[in-house]
Amino acid sequence: AKACIHALSLSCHELPLSITKYLPEILRGLMRIVSSAFASVHILELLGFLGQMPTLYANLTEEEFKMIFGIALQYITNHNQQTNSNLSMTDNNQLGDDVQLAFRQYVYLMAFYVISLWFVSLKLPDRRKYVRFITRKLIQACEGKAELDEPTEVCFDMLNRYTYSNAEPKPRKKHSKFNEVIHSSLGKPIRTSSWVVGSSILTIKCLSRPGWTEVCVRRPSGMVKMIWELENLNPDQEIDQSNPDLNESMTDQGLKFEKVREVKLDSILSQSSEITRTTGIEPNYTNLVVEPSFFALQLLPFSDSSSLQSSSSNTSLDYKPMLIPDGVRYQRSIDTIDRIPVVEFHKLGVIYVGPGQKTEEEILGNLEGSKAYIDFLSSLGTLIRLKGCEGYNTGGLDVRSDEHGRYGYVWGDDITQVTFHVATLMPIETESHEGDIINRSEGLLKKKSLIGNDYVVIVFNESGSEYKFGCLSSECNYINIIIEPNTPRTNLTSNDLKFYKISLQLRPGLPFIGPIENFKLVSSSMISEFIRRISINANTFVQVYLGTVGTGNRKLEYVSHWRGRLREIKRLKERVLKFEVEKKIKEENEMRDRRGENLGHHAGNGVGGNDGEFDVDGLVDLRDFSSWTG
């Protein structure tokens, strides 16, 4: 079965019409062997390949999509059952057990990856139909646990994030003309407040012009930023007459508004003057103030006021927003969340081995390659200008002074981003940040400092001899993916190549993964996509391997970026909760001191009252929004 699945993985690239025709039958075949443990990795990797090729699954029905989700969900259920019955991950195991532990974690991670990949691959109007099916299966998979585990939580967050939107997982910094115009014309924020709401952080910045605000929602699976305008204002008082500088800046911005017609901002402000109030009462807008808490109240659901049951039995209490206090330590926690990527990140090395080259210095000294190599690179990812690059994680490539070259290759989708450290794009002699000239030996060292720290290296070998593992000496190199020409030719500079031989080199002790346990032949038209996909899977496995069994006697669980963001949000929530508890105790003690009495006899009417009681204090705590709006 394993060989057949590997053949199907290759056929996805080489025989797309046949795979499209027989995909429903292939899925039914995979369902029949889903209980086979040895096939789990290969099945999930195959589904990962399929999910990145829309033309292959264009004709699938709703039931067939559910089959794909069902396969991944079955592996999650199996993993949870094994975890509940097996020994703790902190127990010592032999080497064979270590590898099995890494495989179990890899299967578990790939199962959630398949769910995320296929869900965002669905057409937006169709996604809602699968939410209940996935949710039910995930909850059933957690049967026997005291609470939902972290991978399940972030999967729910992903469903929430992508069910009704195709928006990018993170806002662009300088690419939004709307953002530039609004911030330049409306001034700096005058008040900022943040709240922990469930497993997310809501930040609201009120801009200097009344009614305009910036809303930012940080979640485990991403961050959303929006600019809002409150239209419940008297148009004659929208601009604060006491701020002439702001009025002047608004006048100056008229020209800029005319230039940005793509977002149709030229009439945003002028249109409001056509609206007149029809009510008989005219409020005073002269000193209008809109606090961030106002917008938070509009966003968040208010508790069901018809219920008079004790708040201890009301689950709404769990979702009560908590105002994050002002302070450096709390802002530092938010900054930590922002530093964790919202997608899984991979950095992969790419080197070219020219005819007759065998040494590290010769290979890293290459500044160009054959036309076949250039064609391979051009389809591997997107070429970007490194200097000033802010939209991508460049994986250590310099973005200030072209120290690592002018250009680099990247690739990404909604849940994954890859940066390629391409040796031939990095100069040997260049200027440092200080303006000093870097000589050849230093330039080679800088190349190796990046590629030598990549777990997976893609080797385009046209040397005419075998590339040996360890030729590029590195403690971090675990897997080499070797690409070699396999079509006879007479001119090394010609582009007559039709097929490439793809093989895998592993560090001793590392098991084979992916569809190239034995070498495969791949056509030149599909080589780049195939290599990129198997490289990402290989790098994922190495990360899991190092995170679980590569830490000595400690057997840890691999933590994805989404889980890392969730953990930081929970840590911040615990700090805020501790602060609120201490603040409440202090207030109660002060109140007791003022009254000169012991408040202990009121405990029966507190939040912890018995279910079904008319708990006044608990109901007040639940519905008093001023306690969390600040």
C-alpha positions in Angstrom: 0.0 0.0 0.0 2.8 2.4 0.8 4.3 2.1 -2.7 0.9 2.6 -4.2 0.4 5.8 -2.2 3.8 7.1 -3.2 2.9 6.4 -6.8 -0.3 8.4 -6.4 1.6 11.3 -4.8 3.8 11.4 -7.9 0.8 11.0 -10.2 -0.8 14.0 -8.7 1.9 16.0 -10.4 2.5 14.0 -13.6 -1.0 12.6 -14.4 -3.4 15.2 -13.1 -6.2 14.2 -15.6 -6.2 10.6 -14.4 -6.1 11.6 -10.8 -9.1 14.0 -11.3 -11.1 11.3 -12.9 -10.5 8.6 -10.3 -10.1 10.8 -7.2 -13.5 9.7 -5.6 -12.5 6.1 -5.9 -9.0 6.8 -4.6 -10.6 8.5 -1.5 -12.8 5.5 -0.9 -9.7 3.3 -1.1 -7.9 5.4 1.5 -11.0 5.2 3.8 -10.6 1.4 3.7 -7.0 1.4 4.9 -7.3 4.4 7.3 -7.0 2.0 10.3 -3.6 0.8 9.1 -0.9 2.5 11.2 2.0 2.1 8.8 0.1 4.0 6.0 -1.0 7.0 8.1 1.9 9.3 7.3 1.7 8.5 3.6 -2.1 9.0 3.4 -1.9 12.4 5.1 1.0 13.5 2.9 -1.0 12.5 -0.2 -4.0 14.5 1.0 -1.7 17.4 1.6 -0.5 17.3 -2.0 -4.1 17.0 -3.3 -5.2 20.0 -1.2 -2.7 22.3 -3.0 -4.0 21.4 -6.5 -7.5 22.9 -7.1 -7.9 21.4 -10.5 -7.7 17.8 -9.1 -10.6 18.2 -6.6 -12.8 20.6 -8.6 -15.5 17.9 -9.2 -15.7 16.5 -5.7 -19.1 16.4 -3.9 -19.9 17.4 -0.4 -19.8 13.8 0.8 -16.4 13.3 -0.8 -15.0 16.4 0.9 -16.3 15.0 4.2 -14.4 11.8 3.5 -11.2 13.8 3.4 -12.0 15.6 6.7 -13.1 12.2 8.1 -9.8 10.6 7.4 -7.8 13.4 9.2 -10.3 13.4 12.1 -10.0 9.6 12.5 -6.2 10.0 12.9 -6.8 12.7 15.6 -9.2 10.4 17.4 -6.7 7.5 17.2 -3.9 9.7 18.6 -6.0 10.9 21.5 -7.0 7.3 22.4 -3.3 6.2 22.3 -2.2 9.1 24.4 -4.8 8.3 27.0 -3.8 4.7 27.2 0.0 5.0 26.8 2.6 6.1 29.3 3.3 9.8 29.8 5.5 11.5 27.2 8.1 12.2 30.0 8.9 8.5 30.4 12.2 7.3 29.0 12.1 5.2 25.8 14.5 3.4 23.6 15.6 4.8 20.2 13.0 2.9 18.3 10.3 4.2 20.6 11.7 7.7 20.1 11.2 7.5 16.3 7.7 6.1 16.8 7.0 9.0 19.2 8.1 11.5 16.5 6.0 9.7 13.9 2.9 9.9 16.1 3.4 13.6 16.7 4.0 14.1 12.9 0.8 12.3 12.0 -1.1 14.3 14.7 0.3 17.6 13.3 -0.4 16.5 9.7 -3.9 15.6 10.5 -4.7 19.1 11.7 -2.8 20.5 8.8 -4.9 18.6 6.3 -8.1 19.9 8.0 -6.8 23.5 7.8 -5.5 23.1 4.2 -8.7 21.6 2.8 -11.0 24.0 4.7 -9.3 27.1 3.3 -9.2 25.4 -0.1 -13.0 25.2 -0.1 -15.0 27.9 -1.9 -16.1 30.5 0.6 -19.9 29.9 0.3 -19.4 26.2 0.9 -17.2 26.4 4.1 -20.2 26.9 6.5 -21.6 23.5 5.5 -18.6 21.6 7.0 -18.2 23.5 10.3 -20.7 21.4 12.3 -19.3 18.1 10.9 -15.7 19.0 11.8 -16.7 20.5 15.2 -18.7 17.4 16.2 -15.8 15.0 15.3 -13.2 17.1 17.1 -15.3 17.2 20.3 -15.9 13.4 20.1 -12.1 13.0 19.6 -11.6 14.7 23.0 -13.9 12.3 24.9 -12.4 11.4 28.2 -10.4 14.6 28.6 -11.2 17.3 31.2 -11.0 20.0 28.6 -10.2 20.6 25.0 -6.6 20.2 24.1 -4.6 23.0 22.5 -4.6 21.7 18.9 -8.3 21.4 19.0 -8.7 24.9 20.3 -6.6 26.4 17.6 -8.5 24.3 15.0 -11.7 25.8 16.2 -10.1 29.3 16.0 -9.1 28.5 12.4 -12.7 27.6 11.6 -13.9 30.8 13.1 -11.3 32.8 11.3 -11.8 31.4 7.8 -15.5 30.4 7.5 -16.7 33.8 6.3 -13.5 35.4 5.0 -10.6 34.9 2.6 -8.7 37.8 4.2 -5.0 37.3 4.8 -3.9 36.0 8.2 -2.1 39.2 9.1 -2.6 42.9 8.0 -0.2 44.4 5.6 2.0 47.2 7.0 2.5 49.7 4.3 0.5 48.4 1.4 -2.9 49.8 2.4 -3.6 53.2 0.8 -6.7 53.4 3.0 -4.6 52.9 6.1 -2.1 55.6 5.0 -4.8 58.2 4.2 -6.8 57.6 7.4 -3.8 57.7 9.7 -2.1 60.7 8.1 -5.3 62.7 8.1 -6.8 61.8 11.4 -3.7 62.0 13.6 -2.2 59.7 16.2 -4.3 57.6 18.7 -5.4 59.5 21.7 -6.5 56.5 23.8 -5.9 52.8 23.5 -7.5 50.0 25.5 -7.2 46.2 25.2 -9.3 43.4 26.5 -8.8 39.6 26.8 -12.0 38.0 25.3 -12.0 34.3 25.5 -8.9 33.2 23.6 -8.4 36.5 21.8 -7.2 40.0 22.5 -9.2 43.0 21.4 -7.4 46.3 21.1 -9.2 49.5 20.3 -7.4 52.8 19.4 -9.5 56.0 19.2 -8.0 58.4 16.7 -7.8 62.1 17.3 -10.7 62.9 15.1 -13.9 61.9 17.0 -15.7 58.8 15.7 -12.7 57.2 14.0 -11.1 54.2 15.6 -8.7 51.4 14.8 -9.8 47.9 15.9 -7.3 45.1 16.2 -8.2 41.5 17.1 -5.3 39.1 17.9 -6.2 35.4 17.7 -4.1 32.2 17.7 -4.6 31.8 14.0 -4.0 35.4 12.9 -4.6 39.1 13.5 -7.3 41.3 12.0 -7.0 45.1 11.9 -9.9 47.4 10.8 -10.6 51.2 10.6 -14.1 52.2 11.6 -16.1 55.4 11.5 -18.8 56.2 13.9 -21.6 57.9 12.0 -23.7 58.9 15.0 -22.2 62.4 15.0 -23.3 65.9 14.3 -21.5 66.6 10.9 -21.0 70.2 11.9 -19.0 69.2 15.0 -17.0 66.3 13.5 -13.8 68.4 13.4 -12.8 69.7 16.8 -12.7 73.5 16.4 -10.2 73.8 19.2 -7.6 72.0 17.2 -6.5 74.3 14.3 -3.6 72.0 13.4 -5.9 69.1 12.8 -8.2 71.2 10.8 -5.4 72.4 8.6 -4.1 68.9 8.1 -7.6 67.8 7.1 -7.7 70.6 4.5 -4.3 69.5 3.2 -5.5 66.0 2.9 -8.1 67.0 0.4 -5.5 66.7 -2.4 -4.4 63.2 -1.1 -8.0 62.0 -1.1 -8.3 62.9 -4.8 -5.3 60.8 -5.6 -6.5 57.7 -3.9 -9.5 56.9 -6.0 -8.9 53.1 -5.9 -10.4 53.1 -2.4 -12.9 55.8 -3.1 -12.0 58.1 -0.2 -12.4 61.3 -2.1 -16.0 61.8 -0.8 -15.9 60.1 2.6 -16.0 63.3 4.5 -18.0 65.5 2.1 -20.9 63.0 2.0 -21.6 63.3 5.7 -22.5 67.0 5.2 -25.6 65.9 3.3 -27.1 64.2 6.3 -29.3 66.2 8.7 -30.8 65.2 12.0 -34.6 64.9 12.1 -35.0 64.4 15.9 -36.1 67.3 18.1 -33.3 67.0 20.5 -29.8 68.2 19.5 -27.1 66.8 21.8 -24.0 68.9 22.6 -21.1 67.7 20.4 -18.7 70.5 21.2 -16.7 68.4 23.6 -17.6 65.0 22.1 -15.5 62.1 23.5 -15.8 58.5 22.4 -13.9 56.0 24.5 -12.6 52.6 23.3 -15.0 50.9 25.7 -17.9 52.2 23.7 -16.8 50.3 20.7 -16.0 47.2 22.7 -19.6 47.2 24.0 -20.9 47.3 20.4 -18.7 44.3 19.5 -19.3 42.0 22.4 -22.6 40.1 23.3 -24.3 41.2 26.4 -25.5 38.7 28.9 -29.0 37.3 28.7 -30.9 39.6 31.0 -34.0 37.4 31.1 -32.2 34.7 33.1 -32.2 35.0 36.9 -30.2 31.9 37.6 -27.1 32.0 39.6 -24.1 33.3 37.6 -22.1 30.3 38.7 -24.2 28.2 36.3 -24.1 30.8 33.5 -21.5 30.0 31.0 -21.5 33.6 29.8 -19.2 34.4 32.7 -16.4 32.5 31.0 -16.6 34.9 28.1 -16.7 38.1 30.2 -14.0 40.5 28.7 -11.2 41.4 31.0 -9.6 44.8 30.6 -5.8 44.6 30.3 -4.2 47.1 32.7 -1.9 49.7 31.4 1.7 48.9 32.0 5.0 47.8 30.5 4.7 44.1 31.5 1.3 43.7 29.9 2.3 45.5 26.7 5.4 43.3 26.6 3.0 40.2 26.6 1.1 41.6 23.6 4.3 42.3 21.8 5.4 38.7 22.4 2.2 37.5 20.7 2.9 39.8 17.8 6.3 38.3 17.3 5.0 34.8 16.9 4.2 34.2 13.2 0.6 33.7 12.3 1.6 30.9 9.8 4.0 28.0 10.0 7.4 29.1 8.8 10.1 27.1 7.0 13.5 28.1 5.8 15.1 25.9 3.2 18.6 25.9 1.7 19.2 25.8 -2.0 22.7 25.1 -3.5 23.9 24.5 -7.0 26.7 22.0 -7.7 28.4 22.7 -11.0 30.3 20.3 -13.3 33.2 18.8 -11.5 32.6 20.6 -8.2 33.2 18.6 -5.0 34.3 21.0 -2.2 32.3 23.3 0.0 34.2 26.3 -1.1 33.6 25.6 -4.8 29.9 25.0 -4.3 29.2 28.1 -2.1 31.3 30.2 -4.4 28.8 29.8 -7.3 27.1 33.0 -8.3 25.1 31.5 -11.1 24.0 28.1 -12.5 22.8 26.5 -15.7 19.6 27.5 -17.5 17.9 24.4 -16.1 18.8 25.5 -12.6 17.4 29.0 -13.3 14.2 27.6 -14.6 13.9 25.4 -11.5 14.4 28.5 -9.3 11.9 30.6 -11.1 9.0 28.2 -10.4 10.1 27.4 -6.9 8.7 30.6 -5.4 8.3 34.3 -5.8 11.3 36.6 -6.4 11.3 39.6 -4.0 13.5 42.6 -3.4 15.1 42.1 0.0 16.0 45.6 0.9 13.1 47.2 2.7 11.0 44.0 2.6 8.4 43.9 5.4 5.7 41.6 4.2 7.7 38.4 4.6 9.8 36.6 7.2 13.1 36.4 5.3 14.6 33.8 7.6 17.7 35.9 8.5 18.3 37.4 5.0 19.4 41.0 5.4 16.7 43.6 4.4 18.8 46.7 5.2 21.9 46.8 3.0 21.8 44.0 0.5 24.4 42.1 2.6 22.9 38.8 1.5 22.1 39.9 -2.1 19.4 42.0 -3.7 16.8 39.4 -4.2 15.4 36.3 -2.6 12.8 33.6 -3.2 9.7 33.1 -0.9 6.5 31.1 -1.2 3.4 31.1 1.0 -0.3 30.5 1.4 -2.8 31.1 4.3 -1.2 28.6 6.7 2.5 28.2 5.5 5.3 30.5 4.5 8.7 29.4 3.1 11.9 31.4 2.6 14.6 29.9 0.4 18.2 30.6 1.2 19.6 30.4 -2.4 23.4 30.3 -2.3 23.8 31.6 -5.9 21.8 34.8 -5.1 24.1 35.7 -2.2 27.2 37.7 -3.1 30.7 36.8 -2.1 32.0 40.3 -1.8 29.6 43.1 -0.6 29.4 45.9 1.9 28.4 45.4 5.5 26.0 47.6 7.5 29.0 49.6 8.6 30.2 50.2 5.0 33.1 47.8 5.2 33.9 45.5 2.2 33.4 41.8 3.0 36.1 39.7 1.4 35.6 36.3 -0.3 36.2 34.2 2.8 33.8 36.2 4.9 31.2 36.1 2.1 31.4 32.3 2.0 31.1 32.2 5.8 28.0 34.4 5.7 26.4 32.1 3.1 27.2 29.0 5.3 25.8 30.8 8.4 22.4 30.8 6.7 22.3 27.6 4.7 24.3 25.7 7.3 21.5 26.3 9.8 18.7 25.0 7.5 17.4 21.5 8.4 16.6 20.7 4.8 18.9 21.6 1.8 17.8 21.3 -1.8 20.9 20.3 -3.9 20.7 20.9 -7.7 23.6 18.5 -8.6 25.1 18.9 -12.1 28.6 17.8 -11.0 28.4 14.5 -12.9 29.2 12.6 -9.6 27.4 11.7 -6.4 26.9 14.5 -3.9 28.0 13.2 -0.5 26.1 14.0 2.7 28.3 16.2 4.8 29.9 17.9 1.9 28.5 21.1 3.3 29.5 20.5 6.9 26.8 21.5 9.4 25.3 20.4 12.7 21.8 21.4 11.6 21.7 19.6 8.2 19.3 16.6 8.6 17.9 16.0 5.1 19.3 16.7 1.6 16.9 16.5 -1.4 19.1 15.7 -4.4 18.1 16.8 -7.9 20.1 15.3 -10.8 19.6 15.4 -14.6 18.4 12.1 -16.0 18.2 12.9 -19.7 21.3 12.4 -21.9 22.6 15.6 -23.3 25.7 16.9 -25.0 25.8 20.5 -24.1 25.8 21.4 -20.4 24.3 24.8 -21.1 21.3 23.5 -23.2 17.9 23.2 -21.8 17.0 19.8 -23.3 16.4 18.2 -19.9 13.0 16.5 -19.6 13.4 14.4 -16.5 15.2 14.7 -13.1 16.2 12.0 -10.7 15.0 12.9 -7.2 16.5 11.2 -4.2 16.8 11.7 -0.4 19.8 11.8 1.9 19.2 11.5 5.6 21.4 12.0 8.7 22.0 8.6 10.4 19.1 7.6 12.7 16.5 9.6 10.9 13.7 7.5 9.2 12.6 8.0 5.6 9.5 10.1 5.0 7.7 11.3 2.0 7.2 9.6 -1.4 10.9 9.4 -2.3 12.1 6.6 0.0 13.3 5.2 -3.3 14.4 7.6 -6.0 11.7 9.0 -8.4 11.8 10.5 -11.9 10.0 13.8 -12.2 9.5 15.9 -15.4 11.0 19.3 -15.7 7.6 21.0 -15.8 6.6 19.7 -12.3 10.0 19.5 -10.6 9.7 22.8 -8.7 6.3 22.2 -7.2 7.1 18.6 -6.3 10.4 19.6 -4.6 8.8 22.5 -2.7 6.0 20.3 -1.3 8.2 17.4 -0.2 10.8 19.9 1.3 8.1 21.5 3.4 7.0 18.1 4.7 10.6 17.1 5.4 11.3 20.3 7.3 8.1 19.8 9.3 9.2 16.3 10.3 12.6 17.5 11.4 11.0 20.2 13.5 8.7 17.6 15.1 11.6 15.1 15.6 13.8 17.7 17.3 10.9 19.0 19.4 10.0 15.5 20.7 13.0 13.2 20.8 15.9 15.6 20.0 15.9 17.0 23.5 17.7 14.3 25.4 15.7 12.4 28.0 12.8 14.9 27.9 10.0 13.8 25.6 8.2 17.0 24.6 5.3 17.7 22.3 5.9 19.8 19.2 4.2 23.2 19.5 3.0 24.9 16.3 3.0 28.7 16.0 -0.8 28.8 16.4 -0.5 26.9 19.7 2.4 29.2 20.7 0.1 32.2 20.2 -2.7 30.5 22.1 -0.4 29.8 25.1 0.8 33.4 25.2 -2.8 34.7 25.2 -3.7 32.3 28.0 -0.6 33.4 30.0 -1.7 37.0 29.6 -5.2 36.1 30.6 -4.0 34.5 33.8 -2.0 37.6 34.7 -5.0 39.8 34.1 -7.2 37.5 36.1 -4.8 37.5 38.9 -4.7 41.3 38.8 -8.5 41.5 38.9 -8.8 39.1 41.8 -6.2 41.1 43.8 -7.9 44.3 42.9 -11.3 43.0 44.0 -9.9 41.7 47.3 -8.3 45.0 48.0 -11.6 46.9 47.2 -13.6 44.6 49.5 -11.1 45.0 52.3 -11.3 48.8 51.9 -15.1 48.7 51.9 -15.0 46.5 55.0 -12.7 48.9 56.8 -14.9 51.8 56.0 -18.0 50.0 57.2 -16.2 48.6 60.2 -17.9 45.2 59.7 -17.2 41.7 58.5 -18.6 41.0 55.1 -18.2 37.3 55.4 -21.9 36.7 56.1 -22.7 38.0 52.6 -20.9 35.1 51.0 -24.1 33.2 50.4 -25.2 35.9 47.9 -21.8 35.9 46.0 -20.9 34.6 42.7 -20.4 31.2 44.1 -24.0 30.8 45.2 -26.0 27.5 44.6 -27.5 26.9 41.2 -31.1 28.2 41.0 -30.8 30.8 43.7 -31.8 34.4 43.2 -28.2 35.6 43.4 -28.3 39.3 43.3 -24.5 39.9 43.6 -23.7 37.3 41.0 -26.2 38.7 38.5 -24.9 42.2 39.0 -21.3 41.0 38.5 -22.4 39.3 35.3 -24.2 42.3 33.8 -22.2 45.2 35.1 -20.2 46.1 32.0 -18.5 49.0 33.7 -16.5 46.5 35.7 -14.5 45.4 32.6 -14.8 48.4 30.3 -12.4 50.4 32.5 
